Amino acid sequence: MLQKIIHYYKPYKLILLLVLMGSCFSALMELLFPYIVRQMLNVQIPQKNIDELLYWAGILLALYVVNFGLLFSINYYGHVMSSGIENDMRRDLFAFLIMPVQDSCCRALQAISWKSAS
């Protein structure tokens, strides 16, 4: 059963790999946010070091913007991949369901044409 599902992921291997790597990288970046905020609260604010505080605030802002872009692209390409897989599954399902109907219709038409020819 699992092999049948994995079969549908083969055309989307690169997208799947990029989405998974992006998700891992985003999760690692999420771990940096509390560390940077702690650094700002425990070191920069008590020492009243405004230059360092603004430096860390800029880094934090840049990380949030990068993380936003990364999460947006992960969601977008994940949706593209899932839509493609859904379309492939639907195509195969309809081919499986319609093929017997087409065969029986062809046989019925052949039988009708044989009867009318004789």
ChimeraX attribute file (.defattr): number of C-alpha atoms within 10 A of each C-alpha:
attribute: neighborCount
match mode: 1-to-1
recipient: residues
	/A:1	5
	/A:2	6
	/A:3	7
	/A:4	8
	/A:5	11
	/A:6	9
	/A:7	10
	/A:8	17
	/A:9	17
	/A:10	11
	/A:11	12
	/A:12	14
	/A:13	12
	/A:14	12
	/A:15	16
	/A:16	18
	/A:17	11
	/A:18	15
	/A:19	21
	/A:20	14
	/A:21	13
	/A:22	17
	/A:23	17
	/A:24	12
	/A:25	14
	/A:26	19
	/A:27	13
	/A:28	11
	/A:29	15
	/A:30	14
	/A:31	10
	/A:32	12
	/A:33	16
	/A:34	12
	/A:35	11
	/A:36	15
	/A:37	16
	/A:38	11
	/A:39	14
	/A:40	20
	/A:41	13
	/A:42	11
	/A:43	14
	/A:44	18
	/A:45	13
	/A:46	9
	/A:47	12
	/A:48	10
	/A:49	12
	/A:50	11
	/A:51	10
	/A:52	15
	/A:53	19
	/A:54	13
	/A:55	12
	/A:56	17
	/A:57	15
	/A:58	12
	/A:59	14
	/A:60	17
	/A:61	13
	/A:62	12
	/A:63	17
	/A:64	15
	/A:65	12
	/A:66	14
	/A:67	19
	/A:68	13
	/A:69	13
	/A:70	17
	/A:71	18
	/A:72	12
	/A:73	15
	/A:74	21
	/A:75	14
	/A:76	13
	/A:77	16
	/A:78	17
	/A:79	12
	/A:80	14
	/A:81	20
	/A:82	16
	/A:83	12
	/A:84	16
	/A:85	19
	/A:86	13
	/A:87	13
	/A:88	13
	/A:89	14
	/A:90	12
	/A:91	12
	/A:92	12
	/A:93	11
	/A:94	10
	/A:95	12
	/A:96	11
	/A:97	11
	/A:98	11
	/A:99	11
	/A:100	11
	/A:101	11
	/A:102	12
	/A:103	11
	/A:104	11
	/A:105	12
	/A:106	12
	/A:107	12
	/A:108	12
	/A:109	12
	/A:110	12
	/A:111	12
	/A:112	11
	/A:113	11
	/A:114	10
	/A:115	9
	/A:116	8
	/A:117	7
	/A:118	5
